[in-house]
């Protein structure tokens, strides 16, 4: 039963807003504390979703709030016509946490990928006028603007948008033979862009051998490697960036989601030589990395640098994998459990959307992706007791579903 207050909010939403998100989950969160959320009627929920892997430090993180308040009191926006200390500080930390390089700030994941696509084209076309192709993978997700959407290897996302920009090639994920056949010695491939755990595609990790061979082929052929870390970055996989689990060094990482602690900010962080391809006037953004967004990113990155946080993420990851394995044995409704760090999916033999709805009714926030994959992406600093409580709710729902 939805309350009168919620009913009014839903009616107003339908009256004033685009309905492109379909029927939203029947709740309006008004407050968050750590991994707890509170709705319009004051009801409490356990958050194992963190706003689609954004609130990696939980809601209302003290260090981030302090940085935001202090920045709000000073200055919010001036534009990229002027120097910006907060950007420099955030970029310096990015280099420390990933690899020494250079950063360009944008506002979102799709924009970070647009920047990477444009950079790859400028790079490829500087070597040959035929070298502009970007290889991506089936069931990938790279964003919703025209370029990133076209990079996305899912026809349902392309559908109905007419002629899409050319120069993208979609290969099967985790299939090194297909990659070799398509790319080795190709004079057209400028770059490969991939997620190391496909998030929206159903929490599918890339196999280590597949990734190692891709990087080897790309290095030998001068093909740029772009790792889309929008969902996997900022500690989500138990390391600052997912590529660090693979012993590889990408040319470009694209970031957003967790980078701003909830404030919209994205970035590309690249090896330094690539700055040559984005010279004066070639790319830009009015808001990209404004003082507030960059201060937030800086505060988040400082927190991510604390070993205790990533240690907790790894501990919680093991706990969730163990608990899900136990629930799988008990209920028989889970097909497969996969993922990395705190980006974990459990594919279910029942209606995933219904499980999410029931969980919400029982005070648990989770999500379903790719039709039948329940996604768990809690804050990295969540307490084990809260995770256990949340998974107990999940188990109860699956048990009821079985009956
Ligand atoms: N890339 C990946 C891997 C994502 O998961 C997403 C969003 O889910 C995006 C890009 C797009 O990010 P945004 O929604 O911030 O544009």
Boltz pocket constraint, residues with backbone or C-beta under 6 A from the ligand:
constraints:
  - pocket:
      binder: B
      contacts: [[A, 107], [A, 108], [A, 109], [A, 110], [A, 111], [A, 113], [A, 141], [A, 142], [A, 143], [A, 144], [A, 195], [A, 197], [A, 199], [A, 200], [A, 228], [A, 229], [A, 230], [A, 231], [A, 232], [A, 256], [A, 257]]
      max_distance: 6.0
